[in-house]
Amino acid sequence: MQVSSSEPHAILSGNQTSFKSADFKEILDSEKDQLCPASYVLALTDTLNVINGKWKLSIIACLLRGVTCFKDLLERTEKIIPRMLSKELKELELNGIVERKSI
């Protein structure tokens, strides 16, 4: 995908840890408001807050492929420690992305 130099664009750095609705105030107040409704911007902001983090997308991808056991997730998500996997799964559960079931 190429971005022409005449189009405004932004690059998100890996340092940013959370997104807030206030960060997009300029977008919402701009004259291009009709092209990008506020509800879309807010929905994207909420989505980015939920999946923010180094491991969440990898975990979600494994879950979508049918990996459901903690041990299997730990093996397939390379270099993640058990404590971090547990933390990420708890956050995904709090946000309603995953559901915990005891076997």
C-alpha positions as CSV (number, residue, x, y, z in Angstrom):
1,M,0.0,0.0,0.0
2,Q,1.4,3.3,-1.0
3,V,0.6,6.7,0.5
4,S,1.0,9.7,-1.7
5,S,2.8,12.6,-0.2
6,S,-0.2,14.9,-0.9
7,E,-2.5,12.9,1.4
8,P,-2.3,13.4,5.1
9,H,-1.4,10.3,7.0
10,A,-0.1,9.3,10.4
11,I,2.2,6.6,11.6
12,L,1.4,5.2,15.0
13,S,4.5,4.4,17.1
14,G,4.9,1.4,19.2
15,N,5.3,3.6,22.2
16,Q,1.7,4.6,22.4
17,T,0.0,2.5,25.0
18,S,-3.6,3.7,24.8
19,F,-5.9,5.7,22.6
20,K,-8.4,8.2,23.9
21,S,-11.4,9.8,22.3
22,A,-9.8,13.2,22.9
23,D,-6.9,12.3,20.7
24,F,-9.3,12.3,17.7
25,K,-10.9,15.7,18.5
26,E,-9.3,17.3,15.5
27,I,-10.7,14.5,13.2
28,L,-14.1,14.9,14.6
29,D,-14.1,18.7,14.3
30,S,-12.7,18.7,10.8
31,E,-14.6,19.5,7.6
32,K,-14.1,15.9,6.5
33,D,-16.5,14.8,9.2
34,Q,-18.9,13.6,6.6
35,L,-16.3,11.1,5.2
36,C,-15.5,9.6,8.5
37,P,-18.4,9.8,11.0
38,A,-17.6,10.2,14.7
39,S,-19.1,6.8,15.5
40,Y,-16.5,5.1,13.3
41,V,-13.6,7.0,14.9
42,L,-14.9,6.1,18.4
43,A,-15.5,2.5,17.4
44,L,-12.0,2.2,16.1
45,T,-10.6,3.8,19.3
46,D,-12.5,1.3,21.4
47,T,-11.2,-1.6,19.3
48,L,-7.6,-0.4,19.5
49,N,-7.9,-0.1,23.3
50,V,-9.2,-3.7,23.5
51,I,-6.5,-5.3,21.3
52,N,-3.7,-3.0,22.3
53,G,-0.6,-5.0,23.4
54,K,2.2,-7.1,22.1
55,W,0.5,-10.5,22.5
56,K,-3.3,-10.0,22.1
57,L,-3.5,-10.4,18.3
58,S,-1.3,-13.5,18.5
59,I,-3.6,-15.0,21.2
60,I,-6.7,-14.1,19.3
61,A,-5.3,-15.7,16.1
62,C,-4.5,-18.9,18.0
63,L,-8.0,-19.0,19.5
64,L,-9.6,-18.5,16.1
65,R,-7.6,-21.5,14.8
66,G,-9.1,-23.7,17.5
67,V,-6.3,-23.6,20.2
68,T,-8.2,-23.5,23.4
69,C,-6.0,-24.9,26.2
70,F,-3.7,-22.6,28.2
71,K,-0.8,-25.0,27.6
72,D,-1.3,-25.1,23.9
73,L,-1.6,-21.3,23.7
74,L,1.6,-21.0,25.7
75,E,3.4,-23.3,23.2
76,R,2.1,-21.6,20.1
77,T,2.6,-18.0,21.2
78,E,6.4,-18.1,21.2
79,K,8.4,-16.3,23.9
80,I,5.4,-15.4,26.0
81,I,5.7,-16.2,29.7
82,P,2.8,-17.9,31.6
83,R,2.1,-14.9,33.8
84,M,1.8,-12.6,30.7
85,L,-0.5,-15.0,28.9
86,S,-2.7,-15.2,31.9
87,K,-2.8,-11.4,32.2
88,E,-3.7,-10.9,28.5
89,L,-6.4,-13.6,28.6
90,K,-7.9,-12.0,31.7
91,E,-8.0,-8.6,29.9
92,L,-9.6,-10.2,26.9
93,E,-12.2,-11.8,29.1
94,L,-13.0,-8.5,30.9
95,N,-13.6,-6.9,27.5
96,G,-15.9,-9.7,26.4
97,I,-13.6,-11.1,23.6
98,V,-13.0,-14.5,25.2
99,E,-14.9,-16.6,27.7
100,R,-13.3,-18.9,30.2
101,K,-14.6,-22.4,30.6
102,S,-13.3,-25.0,33.1
103,I,-12.9,-28.5,31.8
